[in-house]
């Protein structure tokens, strides 16, 4: 039986948008509620995109069994999604977010304490079953493309070393898409080859969006 939130998510993904979603999508940066409601405040163009990425990055995850690290947790929306979508309580969740405004929003909105810190290849993470980064790698962070790619590889390695079961993250694809300045694009074939060569057990999901895909690395 599908509960109310699952029905709502299915309606959102099928284009049946209610007033709350429309309001959240249209919240401007000058609105006092921007950091609490807008999907753009946490790196998504729309609520529909956010829900779709959450569903795909958590494929195979079970909160009744698996602990999880959320890299670039924003205001903790993934925590709330897990709690509501899976009707989960007291699951093992650890979030890290560098923006104190978003960390404060997570505490106020969901009652969770995120680790307020920048994530780097040298970050000491606790060991958890799943380590995920949703929309975290969408922006450029260096002057040169090869530097961004190396930073991605280094940080994925840090995630992998902290994971017991799986690492999942999504990236922007440059294929048949308009490229925007400030966004980081990686050819899915290139990253898949690199991930398989390094970690062996890897899957890619490029069937839910033309511009975004999800990589999942498994530890067997």
N, C-alpha and C positions, 0 to 999 in steps of 0.2 A: 504494500500500500504506500502510495506516494504522499508524503506529508505536505503541509502548506508551503514550506520554503522550496521544496523540490518542484512543486507545481509552479511557484513564482519564477524560479530559475529557468524552467523549461519555457515559460511564457516569454521571459526576457530574451532568451536565445532565439526564439521563433519570431521575435519582432513585436510581441504583444506587450507594450511598455505602459506601466501604470504611472500615475501622477508623481509618486515619490521618485521613481527612476528618472523621469523627465526633469524634475526639479534638481536632482543631484547632477545630472549631465549638464545642465545649464547654469549651475552655480558659478558665479564669477569670482575671480581672485580677490575682489574687493568686499565680497560678502563675508560677514563674520563666521558663517558656517562652512566656508570653503575647505578648510583643513579637516573638517569633520565629515563632510558629505561628498565633495567633488571627487570623481574618479581621476581627474587630471592632477589633483594634488598628490596622488600616489603613483603617477606614471602611466595611467590608462586614458585612452581617448573617451571611452564610454563605459558605463556600468556593464553593458552587454559584453564588451571585450574582456573586462575584468573577470566576469563569471566564467567565460569560456576558457580563459587561461588557467583559472583555478581548477576547473574540472579536468583539464588535460595534464596539468603538472602533477596532480595527485592520483593519476591513474595507477592502481595497484596498491595504494596506501590504505591502511586500516587503522583508524585512531584507537580502536579497542586493543590493538596489539602493538602498534608502531609508535615510537617517539619521533619527534620531528624538530629540525632547526629551520627557521624561516629567515633567510638572508635578505636584507633590505625590506624589513617587515612593514615599513610605512606606519600606518596607524593600527596595524593588527587585523586588517580585514580578512586575511587568510585564516587566522584563528577563529574569527566569528563565523566564517564560511564553514569550517570544519565542525564547529560546535552545532550549528544549525542544520547543515545539510546531512550530516551523519548522525544527528541527534546524539552527539557525544558529550560526555561529562567527565571532568577530571582527567583528560588526556594529557600526555606529556608533550608540551610545546615550549620551545625556546626561540625567541625572536631577537634579532639584532637590527638596530636602525640608527643611522648617524644623525638624523635631523631631530633635535630635541622637541621641536614643535609637534612633530608627528608622534614621537614617543609619549609626550604628554597627552595627545589626543587619544592614543591607545589606552592609557591608564584611565582617562575620564570616560571614554566611550564603552570600553569592554572590561575595565577593571584588571588589566594585565600590565605587568612591568616588563618592558623591553629593555635589553641591554643597549644603552645609548653610546654607540661606538662606531667608528669607521671600520669596515671590513676590508682586510688586505690579505695578501698571501701569508703574512706572519701572524694573523689573528689566531689566538688559541681558542678553539671551539670545544665544547663538551662533545662526547661521543653520543650520537643518537642514531636511530635506525635510518631515517630519511633526512637528507639535507637538500633543501630546495631554494631556488632563487627565481622568483616570478617577476618578470619585467625589469630585473635588476641590471641586466647587461645591455639595455637599449640605448644608452647614451655614450658618446665618445668621452674618454677621460684623459687622452693624451694627444699630442700634436700629430703623431704619425699613426697610420692604420696598423702597421706591424707592431707598434707598442701596445695598442689596444688589444690586439690578438694575443700577444704574449702575456699581458695582464690577465686576460680571460683564462688562458691555460693555467697560469699560476694559481689563480683563485679557485678554479674548478678542482685543481689538485688538492688544495687545502680542504675544500668541501668533501672530496672523496676520502681523504684520510680521516675525517671525522664521522663518516657514515658507516653503518653496519650493514645496511641492505641496499640503499639506492641513493643516487644523486639525480636531481631533475632541475632543468633550467630551460628558459626559452630565449630565442634570439630572433633578430630581424633578418629577413632574407632580401638580398639585392635583386633577385630574379623577377623580372616583369613587374617591378614596383618603382614608383617615383622615390628617388633618394632625397632625403632632407638633411640639410646641414646640422651637425650636432648629434646625429643618430649613428649608431654603430651597426654595420651590416656585415654578416658573415655568410658566405655561400654554404648552403646546407650540405652539399657533397664534400666540400673541403673539411668542415668541422666533423662530419660523420667519419670520414677516413682517419682524421687525427685522433678522434676519441676511440675508435675501434683499435687502432694501432697501439694506443697507450693503455686502454682499459679492457679491451676485448668484448665485453658483454654490453652492447649498446643498442638502443632503439631510437628511432626518430618518428615523430608524428608531424606530418605536414599536410594533414587532411582536414583541418578545421579553420584555416586562415590562409589567404594568399600571401600575406606578408610576415607572418610569425610562425615559427615551428618550435617544437619541444624536443629536447634531447634528454633521455634517461639512461643513466649508467647503473648497471646492476653489479653488486658484489656477491659472488657465489663462493 
